[in-house]
């Protein structure tokens, strides 16, 4: 079967990001035809004027709809797209010139119905963005699951950089109403239906992520909050590893208290860990400031995720609360 590609990009009040992303499409080295489907999800700051600047150079379908969340917007875009293979991106990414060549070469050699790719930090990113990128992709923080593995099977793609066949989309009806968390939920449902996933190492994107510490904390806290909900929906996915950020945070607080009363030994382990983080970050970035910022990014990441995970677990498992009623902001229910 000949693959025809449609890029699906939901956007909400981010015309500047769409401008940068579309500009990166113009630099593609690939001669493979593709269309770009941009779904304006009820924005008050629309991207229509930006898109108008690219309509003569790129094959763009621009759709508008009421605000129903990124998952539903991706589904809407995939229903309207003409391609039989969808590449889903967030609006805050920039594509390397060989992105589509890497995807097409991999799928031609080893076809897969769902893939993910790594995220990296472009040289133009701010120091905070580079520090956050390290904390989200390093083996020392996330085991490298977001950007360092070789092309492997049973990878759990994320929608900032995800490929999905039309067949897989139709079999699953796409993304659910939860957000964040719609990505792993979809991948789990795909695997239950027998679809395979893979990681394409060469299909990287430059992912800006959040540009402030407050926004980063809010994001990772939500990541932690949705995981117990997903575990309740898909019990076989439960893992002690999801408790690590909570245990790390409680352990660090305990180490500080023990240090204050004259027992520094637990703090030695944390000091060693943060030293390893700093050295690894410095070897990768060659930048002292970014390496220091990495330590703060990792603290925010672990405390944010850990607090979110513990909070939802307590309400669901201990108090027996309904997550949709208790945490309505995590859902885009009709």
N, C-alpha and C positions, 0 to 999 in steps of 0.2 A: 504494500500500500504506500502510495506517495504521500508524504506528510506535508501539510500546508499549515503555516504557523500564524497564530493570532496572539498578539501580546495584549493581556487584559490588565488594565491599570485603574483601580478606583482612586478617586481623589476627593478630598474634603478640605476646602478653604486653603489650598496650597498651590496657587498658580505659579509661584516662583520655582517650586520643585519640579513641576511639570515642564517648565521652560528648560531647565537643566537636563532633565531626562530626555526630552525630545531632541535636544541638541546633540546628545551622545548617540542617538540613533543615526544622525547624519554622518557620523564618523565610521559607521560599520564598514568593515572590509569585505563583508559577505555580499555575494550577488544573489543570495537566496531571497525570493520574494516573501513579504510578510505584511500583515496589516496590524495596526495599533488601534485597540478599542479602549477609549477613555470614558469612564463612567463617573459623571459628576454626581456625587451622593448628597444632594440637597444643600450644596454650598451656598453661602452668602457672598463669598469671594470666588467668583467663577473663573474658569480657565479659558473661556471662549476666545478672548482676544489673543492670548498666547498661542492657542492652537491655530488660529487663523494665519499666523506667521509661518506655519509649517505645512499647511495643506497642499501647497504646490510641490513640496519636496518629499512628503511622506504620505503613505496611504493610511489616513486616520478616520476612524468612525467615532464621533463625539456624541455621547448619550447623556441625557439628564434625567434625574428621577428624584423623588422625595428621599429624605435621609432615613435609610433602613440599615445602615452599618456596612462595613467593608465586605463581610462575607456574602451578604445578599447582593451587594453591588457587583462582586466578582461573578456570582451566578447569573445575574442579569446580563453582564457583558458576554459571558460564554454562550448564553442562549442566542444572542444577537450576532455573534461572530461567525465568519464564513469559514474559518480554518477547521481542521480536524485534530489539531494539537495546540493546546493553549499554554502560553507562558505567562505566568502571573507575577506581577511586580508590584512593589509599593512605590508610591510617588517620590519617596525620598532616596531613590537609588540612582546611580549613574552607571551606564554600561560600557565595558571595554569594547574596543572595535572588533574583537574576534569572538564576542559572546555567542552569536548565533552559529558561527562556524563550529565552535566547540560543541554546542548542543547537537547540531545536525550530525556531526561526525560520530559522536557517541551513540546516538539513536540508530544510526545506520548500521553500526557494528553490533550493538547490543541493545535492541529495542526494549524500552521499559515504559509502563503506562504512567508513572509518576516519578519525577526526579527533583532533587534539590541541588543547590550549588552554594559555594562559600560566599561569605561577605568579607570585604576587605576595606581598609581605610585609604582613600585617595590622598595624595600629597597635599591637595588643597584644603583638606578638612582641618577644623580647629583642633587645638591640643586636647580639649575635652572630648571631642568626638573620637579622636585617635585612642585616648585612654579608655573610653567606653567600649570601643571596638575590641581592644585587647581583652578587657574583662569579660566580654561576651563570647570570645572565640578561643581563648587560651586553654591549653591542656591543663594548666594549673588551677583553672576556675570551673570550667564546664566540661573538662575532658576532651576539648576540641571538637565537640559534636556539632558546633555551628560553623565550622570553617576550616578544619585542619585534616579531616580524614581523607584517605584515598577513596577512589571510586568503589564503594562497597554496597552490598545489598542491605535491605532492611534499614535504610536511612529514613529519618523522620523529617521530610522537607518542611520549610516554612514559606509562607506566602509572600515574603519580600523577594523571593527568588525560587519559584516553583513551576515545574512543568506538569501538565495533566492532560491526558488524552481525552478526546471527546467521548470515547467509549466509557472511560472511567467516570467522567463527569455525569453521564446519563445514568450509569448504574447506581450512583450514590446520591444523585440530585445536588451534588456540590457541597458547599459549606453550610454549616448550621448557624443558629442564631446567637450562640455564645461568642463573646469577644472581650479580651483575647481568648485563645484556646480553640478557635475554629480550625486552626491548622492541624494540630495533633488529633483532634476529633475526626477530621476527614481522613487523615492517613490511617488511623486505627480502623475506621470503617472500610477503607479500601483493602486493608490487609485481611479483614474478616471475609471479604468477598473474593479473596484469592489474587488480588492485584499485587504486583511487586513494585518496590521503590528502589531508587539508587541515588548515589551521590556522584555528581559530575564535577570532578576537581577543577577542570578548566573553565567551567561556566560560572565564574565569579562575578559579583557585582560590587560596586563601591556603595556601601550602605551608610547613610549619614546618621541614622538613629536620632537620638534626642540631643538637643543643643544646650541643655542646662541640667544641673544636678537634680533640681526638683522634678522635672519631667522624666528624667531617667528613673528616679525613685518611684514615681507613680506607675511607670511602665512595668518595672520588675515586680512591684508589689502586686499588680494585677496578674502577672504571670504566676506568681505564687498562689494567689487566690483561686484561680481557675483550676489548678491541677487537682485538688481534692474532688472537685466536681467531676472532672474527667475520670478520675479513678473510680468514682461511684457509678458512673455510666459504663465504664469498661474495667471491671474489677481485675482482670488479668494483667493490666498495665501497672498495678501498684508496685512500688519499689522503695526500699529503704533509702535509696539515693535521693529521693525527693525531700527527705528529712534533713539532708546534710546542711543546707543553709540555716535552718532553724537551730540545729545542734551547734553549728559553728558560732552563731550569734550568742546563744546562751553560754557557750564555753568561753567566749571572749569576755563577756560581762563577768563571768565567774572569775576569770583570770585577773581582771582589773581589781575586783574586790579582794581576792587573795593577795595580790601584790600590795595593796594598801595596808593589809594587816600583817605583812611581813613574810608571805609565802610566795615567792616569785616564780616558782618552778613551772607552773602551767603557762605562764606568760612567755617562758623561753621557747616553747613550741610555736606560739603565735609569732614571736619575733623572728624565728627561723623561717617560717612560712612567708612572712612579708618580705624578708630579705631575699628569698628565692624569687618572689614575684618581681621585686625591684630589679634584680640582676637579669632575669629573663626578659623583662620589658625593655631594659636598657640595651641588651644585646640585639633585640629585634628593632627598636626604634632609633637607637643611637642618640637619644634625647633625654637629658636628665630631668627636665621639667615634666615631660610626658610620663616618665617612669614614676615620678612622685605622684602625679595625678592618678596613675593606675591604682595605687594603694587606696585612695579615696573612692575610686570607682568600684573596686572590689568590695569595700565595706558597704557601700550603698546597695550594691547588687545582692549581697548575702543577707543583709538586714532587711531590705525591702522584700525580697522573695520569701525569706524565713518568716517574717511577720505575717505576710499575706497567706502563706501556706498554713501556718498555725491557726490563724483567725478562722479561715473557712473550715478547716478540719474540726475545730472546737464546735462551731455552730452546727455542722452537719452530723458529725459522729457523736458528740456528747449531748448537744441540745436537741438533736433530731430535727433541725429546721429545714424548710424547703429552700434550696439555694436561689430559686427564681424570685421568691418573695423576700428573702433576706438580703440578697445582693442583686437587686433589679438592674443596676447600672452595668452589670456584666452580660446582659442579654439585650438583644434587639427583637423582642417578641412583638408580633403584630397585635 
